[in-house]
Amino acid sequence: EFESILRQTEQTDFYLSVMNVLLNKIENNRNFYSAIIVKNRNSIALDMLYDSIKKNLQKIVETNNPSIIPSKVVSSFYLGAIFNVCTDWVISDFSIRKEDMVKYITILIKGVKNI
């Protein structure tokens, strides 16, 4: 049981690190991501961005963060949540401070158990 809890803590920290990198990247390249996300909400460009991040994340999960759940499922679950929150953040013109976004997402991810 201890190993399971330890693995879960490591996994949630792993995804929080991924979320932090994504938020920093978006914040540092506001114009680029705004153009993709706001101006192309239902376009292939947004799908391509999501797929690119997902493929990279899945590779990282497969090599660095083994789980009893397939890496494709784990990557889709966390990335879907984080990507949607980040998309809404950009659409709202960054109306929430990045530090607050990190705090809120941390609370949400730490609340997800048994992964």
C-alpha positions in Angstrom: 0.0 0.0 0.0 2.8 2.4 0.8 4.4 1.9 -2.6 1.0 2.7 -4.2 0.7 5.9 -2.3 4.3 6.8 -3.1 3.8 6.1 -6.8 0.6 8.2 -6.8 2.4 11.1 -5.1 5.2 10.9 -7.7 2.6 10.7 -10.5 0.6 13.7 -9.4 3.9 15.7 -8.9 4.9 14.6 -12.4 1.7 15.9 -13.9 1.9 19.1 -11.9 5.4 19.6 -13.4 4.0 19.1 -16.9 1.2 21.6 -16.1 3.7 24.1 -14.9 5.8 23.8 -18.0 2.7 24.2 -20.2 1.5 27.2 -18.4 4.9 28.9 -18.5 5.2 28.1 -22.2 1.8 29.6 -22.9 2.4 32.7 -20.7 5.8 33.3 -22.4 4.3 33.0 -25.9 0.9 34.6 -25.3 0.5 36.0 -28.9 1.4 32.6 -30.5 -1.0 30.6 -28.3 -3.7 33.2 -28.5 -3.6 33.0 -32.3 -3.9 29.3 -32.3 -6.4 28.9 -29.5 -8.6 32.0 -29.8 -8.6 32.5 -33.5 -8.7 28.8 -34.4 -11.0 27.3 -31.7 -12.5 24.6 -33.8 -9.7 24.1 -36.3 -7.1 21.6 -37.3 -4.3 23.8 -35.8 -5.7 23.4 -32.3 -6.0 19.6 -32.8 -2.5 19.5 -34.1 -1.2 21.4 -31.0 -3.1 19.0 -28.7 -1.9 15.9 -30.6 1.7 17.1 -30.5 1.6 17.7 -26.8 -0.1 14.4 -26.2 2.4 12.3 -28.2 5.3 13.9 -26.3 3.6 13.5 -23.0 2.8 9.8 -23.7 6.4 9.1 -24.5 7.5 10.7 -21.3 4.9 8.8 -19.3 5.9 5.5 -20.9 9.6 5.9 -20.0 9.5 7.8 -16.7 6.3 7.1 -15.0 5.1 3.6 -15.1 1.5 2.9 -14.0 -0.9 0.0 -14.0 -3.0 2.1 -16.3 -1.9 2.3 -20.0 0.1 5.5 -20.7 -2.3 6.5 -23.4 -5.2 6.6 -20.9 -3.2 8.4 -18.3 -1.9 11.0 -20.8 -5.3 11.6 -22.2 -6.9 12.0 -18.8 -4.4 14.6 -17.4 -3.7 16.4 -20.7 -7.4 16.7 -21.4 -8.0 18.4 -18.1 -4.9 20.6 -18.2 -5.3 21.5 -21.9 -9.0 22.5 -21.5 -8.2 24.7 -18.5 -5.3 26.3 -20.3 -7.5 26.9 -23.4 -10.1 28.6 -21.3 -7.3 30.6 -19.6 -6.1 31.9 -23.0 -9.7 32.5 -24.2 -10.4 34.6 -21.1 -7.3 36.7 -21.9 -5.4 35.3 -18.9 -8.0 36.7 -16.5 -6.6 34.5 -13.7 -3.0 34.9 -12.6 -0.7 32.0 -13.5 0.2 31.4 -9.9 -3.5 31.1 -9.0 -4.0 28.7 -12.0 -1.2 26.5 -10.7 -2.7 26.6 -7.2 -6.2 25.6 -8.5 -5.0 22.8 -10.8 -2.8 21.5 -8.0 -5.8 21.2 -5.7 -7.8 19.5 -8.5 -5.0 17.0 -9.4 -4.1 16.2 -5.9 -7.8 15.4 -5.3 -7.8 12.7 -8.0 -6.9 9.5 -6.3 -6.0 5.9 -7.2 -4.2 6.5 -10.4 
